[in-house]
Amino acid sequence: MTYKEPYIIAEIGCNHKGDIKIAKELINMAKIFGNANAVKFQKRNNRELLTTEQYNAPHPNPINAYGNTYGAHREFLEFDLAEHQELKDYCEEVGITYSTSVWETTSAKEIASLNPEFIKIPSACNNHFDMLGWLCDNYEGEIHISTGMTTKDEIGTIVDFFTQKGRNKDLVVYNCTSGYPVPFKDICLLDILTLQDKYGEKVKSIGFSGHHLGIAVDIAAYTLGAHIIERHFTLDRTWKGTDHAASLEPMGLRKLCRDLRATHEALTFKQKDILDIEQVQREKLKFKK
């Protein structure tokens, strides 16, 4: 197996708490301190995405709510298109790639107008074929798709759809388990091998989107063939919100990026039986017959 350099995405999502200043601080920390390759936000048109009943219902976990209803909570955390343009501009100023997950067609059209390098489709929406079709027909960048809560047959249908559209070589498929946080027994890393075996030659890349604790699993995911690694990122894991507890803080992201790149450097075969670094030790320590 040839290992590509790891590509690390710090998923800010809604961990900015609806504050663009915090969003910019997260961008800055992901780049300057963490040394990630990209950051990713979320974009939702909540009136399109939610039914009236869902919009007006209370948040299922009130301790995490930023509004009196679930709809109000989601609107509080939402940035408009102009703010996303501002964030993209700031990413370019800092020197990190901007991207966003889109949850329905309106948001897909809005974010595509910004022409980011890639757009992400979350697990919850990977069967929204109207949205996927619009992106295939109108957006030229990469399309990344998570496969949490998705059957193997459904994954096959998604890849076939992109193949029929002639966009399979712009598709990145992520191994993912949908949970916050996910216990280690439910991460199912060996499914990366299944994705590689079935689709590695058909799609652009295989990725891993993790919602677990720690960073050891991400190293294993990379070693198994997922060279794109996405992790939620926050400034403080104790902040109010669903995703913070399963996110990395700045030092965690920094260590993740460090360890992934060290692993990439280490994943080689010996170019000769005795390496130069060993020769000195061989002469000093090797048993002489």
PyMOL commands that set and color helices and strands:
alter all, ss='L'
color gray80, all
select helices_A, chain A and resi 20-33+46-49+52-56+62-64+70-76+81-94+105-112+123-125+129-138+152-164+168-170+184-186+191-199+216-223+244-246+250-266+276-285
alter helices_A, ss='H'
color red, helices_A
select strands_A, chain A and resi 7-13+38-43+97-102+118-121+142-146+171-176+205-210+228-232
alter strands_A, ss='S'
color yellow, strands_A
deselect
rebuild
show_as cartoon
